[in-house]
Amino acid sequence: MTEQFDVVVVGSGAGGGVVAGELAQCGRRVLLLEAGPHLTSADFRRWEAKADHDLYWPLRFAPLPDGDVLTFLGGRCVGGSTTINTKVALRAHERDIAKWHPASSLTNERGEPFSLADLAEYYDRVESVLQVRERDDWEKCVRTVQAGFRALGADLEPVMSYTDAKCMKYGSCLQGCPTDGGKSTMNTYIAMALAQELLQLRTGVRAERVLVDGAGGTPRASGVEYVDAVGGRHTAWARFVVVAAGALASPVLLLRSGLANPMIGRHVGLHPVRLVHGLFDETQDAHRVYPITAHCMQFQTDEAGGFVIEASTLMDPIAFATTARDESGPLWGPRLRETVRAYRRWNGLLAMINDENNASVRLGADGRERYEVDFDPTEHARLDAALRFSRQVLEAAGARKILWTGLISTHTQGGCRMGDDPARSVVDRNCESHEVKGLFVGDASVLPRTLSVNPSLTVMALATRLAEHLEMAMADETAPA
């Protein structure tokens, strides 16, 4: 089957969902391709094993030099990770964005170093759509750990969250919100376009490659070749292609499409995290909150320590049981049984560090992604400091046993850096490929350096900016001479 569109968007998460929804509302003929299923609140239940199967990519691992692994988590469903994340809505710190120009020579439309101010209007637009609000409706478990922060001279702040009043604090954000209180791209940008029959959505499909037309001497994207759930091969032709498959998959799709820029897949940021759990004498029920309720931002900047601690959070029972470890390694046998039996008395923190974008993703001989991760001394120091401080907080709050997880990456960024310098970036300031005209990247892979906060709001702001650029380009094409 061959069809013609204005734009084909690959991936429906924080980037692709926004681009597709915005352009569809402008009346453009948009095809949105998604590898996962289209599930909604009617399908969401707090059934951990089923959600892991239905809504997530199968676990992906990067080997570490010490013999351990880093685990990648991400959504594979309409809405991508916005459907199964914790809905934290934070603007980037100005020092985060200040790293972008030195990394890739990124400038704004006036030729000045790109700054936080260049995203302000797009943050405003996204926050309006998602109904971002402050959440200070804390449960007992948050107050419990707050005492530990205060004992160490720090404190917790309420999070900003893209949730509305329908949030019932079930704690099921990671399995999809059953009340639609959590505002993913699935139930906002995409749902609005689908309800008005403005958008074509195809799910359960695998984008094989971007089609590139070399006629005329200037390579130009002309469409996408994809395979459906039963193996049927299709071609969708388009004036523009937006790759937004995520920071692990987008670089590989570009490589499979024949792009040769040596920066593709390099400078990947991991935002590595550990979850740190403390056992208390009293019931905490930390699984009965929206998972990230508050955070400590005292150490957010590199100069202050380079990490953020989020509270209160506890993994669901299967993940909790299979990832818990201490100085002796992973728990098993009687110690594990004893730990899981006390599940309701565990309380937890999420310790997330600023990394230096030293990871990479490559295309293996079998056509799959291959990851390379090797933390430098600065990153190791931040990881150690974040774990140490988290343990101290929980102990000061009254925990009598501490456990933690291995390293996890849920906010992968970079791999297709945006910048003015083609020798140090993959796409330009408008997210268009330096190699192939009409080919854009619209997800977290364009971030030149890792943010110090959850990146989803920034990715959506950049996607709004990209959609505006594409709409203006198409309007110019059809304007009378």
Summary of the structure (lengths in Angstrom):
residues: 481
radius of gyration: 21.9
end to end distance: 34.9
largest distance: 77.9
contacts: 1779
relative contact order: 0.21
helix: 31%
strand: 25%
